[in-house]
Amino acid sequence: MNESDVAPDTIPIGTLKDQRRCGMRYLCHIKALYNKDQDNPQGHEETWNMARIVDVSTRGIALVLQRHIIPGTVLALEPLIPSWRPEWKIIAKIMNLRPGPKHSWRVGCEFVEPLSNGQLQVFLQNSQ
């Protein structure tokens, strides 16, 4: 294919390099609570909401939410896993959002601090 065959609205693969994932993602089904970042007083809400974690990697997480949340929003997450340690704080920034099943939203998030291998193992061992 030469350059004249490329549609004018096509983005060459080389320009998408920074937007690609670079880690292995693992499917999982874990319930979690989420809220706007607790360290951000302007974003603090008293109500925690339910989410379903559908995949995880050391650098990010995919959630299914019942609320529309604007990309760029920073969330605090608490997986509902008995072996999750309270001192393990998960802060993630919403990078993308798309409609999900049954009026839900599928949200792709990037962790502010990557998960440790131990934290990832806790997710994987508790996935249903």
C-alpha positions as CSV (number, residue, x, y, z in Angstrom):
1,M,0.0,0.0,0.0
2,N,1.5,3.3,-1.0
3,E,0.7,6.7,0.6
4,S,-1.9,7.6,-2.0
5,D,-4.0,4.5,-1.0
6,V,-4.3,5.7,2.7
7,A,-7.5,7.5,3.6
8,P,-7.0,11.1,4.7
9,D,-8.5,10.4,8.2
10,T,-6.2,7.4,8.9
11,I,-3.7,7.7,11.7
12,P,-0.5,5.9,11.0
13,I,0.3,3.2,13.5
14,G,3.6,4.9,14.5
15,T,1.7,8.0,15.8
16,L,-0.4,5.8,18.2
17,K,2.7,4.3,20.0
18,D,2.2,6.4,23.1
19,Q,-1.4,5.4,23.5
20,R,-0.7,1.6,23.4
21,R,-0.7,-0.6,26.5
22,C,2.6,-2.0,27.4
23,G,1.7,-4.6,30.0
24,M,-0.1,-7.9,30.2
25,R,-3.8,-7.5,31.2
26,Y,-5.6,-10.2,33.2
27,L,-9.3,-10.8,33.1
28,C,-10.9,-10.7,36.5
29,H,-14.3,-10.3,38.1
30,I,-14.0,-8.5,41.4
31,K,-16.4,-6.0,43.0
32,A,-14.9,-2.7,44.3
33,L,-15.9,0.6,45.8
34,Y,-14.8,3.8,44.1
35,N,-15.0,7.5,44.9
36,K,-13.3,10.6,43.7
37,D,-9.7,10.8,45.0
38,Q,-9.8,11.3,48.8
39,D,-6.7,13.4,48.7
40,N,-8.4,16.0,46.5
41,P,-10.7,18.1,48.7
42,Q,-12.5,19.6,45.7
43,G,-13.4,16.1,44.4
44,H,-14.3,14.4,47.7
45,E,-17.7,12.8,47.9
46,E,-19.1,11.1,51.0
47,T,-20.8,8.4,48.9
48,W,-18.9,5.4,47.7
49,N,-20.2,3.6,44.6
50,M,-20.0,0.1,43.4
51,A,-17.9,-1.0,40.4
52,R,-17.0,-4.3,38.8
53,I,-13.3,-4.8,37.9
54,V,-13.1,-6.6,34.6
55,D,-9.4,-6.6,33.9
56,V,-6.2,-5.5,35.6
57,S,-2.5,-5.1,35.0
58,T,0.3,-3.6,37.0
59,R,-0.3,-0.2,35.3
60,G,-4.1,0.0,34.9
61,I,-7.5,-1.3,35.4
62,A,-10.8,-1.6,33.6
63,L,-14.1,-1.0,35.5
64,V,-17.7,-1.3,34.7
65,L,-19.7,1.6,36.4
66,Q,-23.3,2.5,36.5
67,R,-22.4,6.3,36.4
68,H,-20.9,8.4,33.6
69,I,-17.6,9.9,34.8
70,I,-15.6,12.3,32.8
71,P,-12.2,11.1,31.5
72,G,-9.4,12.8,33.5
73,T,-11.2,12.2,36.8
74,V,-9.1,10.7,39.5
75,L,-10.7,7.9,41.5
76,A,-9.8,6.1,44.8
77,L,-10.6,2.4,44.5
78,E,-11.0,-0.2,47.2
79,P,-11.3,-3.8,45.9
80,L,-13.7,-5.9,48.0
81,I,-11.2,-8.7,48.6
82,P,-10.7,-10.1,52.1
83,S,-6.9,-10.3,51.7
84,W,-6.6,-6.7,50.4
85,R,-4.5,-4.7,52.9
86,P,-6.0,-1.4,54.1
87,E,-2.7,0.4,53.6
88,W,-2.7,-0.5,49.9
89,K,-4.2,2.6,48.3
90,I,-5.3,2.5,44.7
91,I,-5.5,5.9,42.9
92,A,-6.4,5.8,39.2
93,K,-7.0,8.3,36.5
94,I,-9.8,7.7,34.0
95,M,-8.2,7.6,30.6
96,N,-11.2,6.5,28.4
97,L,-14.9,5.8,28.7
98,R,-17.3,3.9,26.5
99,P,-20.9,2.6,26.8
100,G,-21.1,-0.9,28.3
101,P,-23.8,-3.5,28.7
102,K,-27.2,-2.7,30.3
103,H,-26.8,1.1,30.5
104,S,-23.4,0.9,32.2
105,W,-20.0,2.5,31.3
106,R,-16.7,0.7,30.7
107,V,-13.9,2.8,32.0
108,G,-10.2,2.4,31.4
109,C,-8.0,3.8,34.1
110,E,-4.2,4.2,34.6
111,F,-2.8,3.8,38.1
112,V,-1.0,6.9,39.6
113,E,1.4,4.4,41.2
114,P,1.7,0.9,39.5
115,L,0.6,-2.2,41.4
116,S,3.3,-4.3,43.0
117,N,3.5,-7.9,41.8
118,G,2.1,-8.9,45.3
119,Q,-0.9,-6.7,44.8
120,L,-1.5,-8.1,41.3
121,Q,-1.3,-11.6,42.7
122,V,-4.0,-10.8,45.3
123,F,-6.3,-9.6,42.4
124,L,-5.6,-12.8,40.4
125,Q,-6.0,-15.2,43.3
126,N,-9.4,-13.6,44.2
127,S,-10.8,-13.3,40.7
128,Q,-14.0,-15.3,40.0
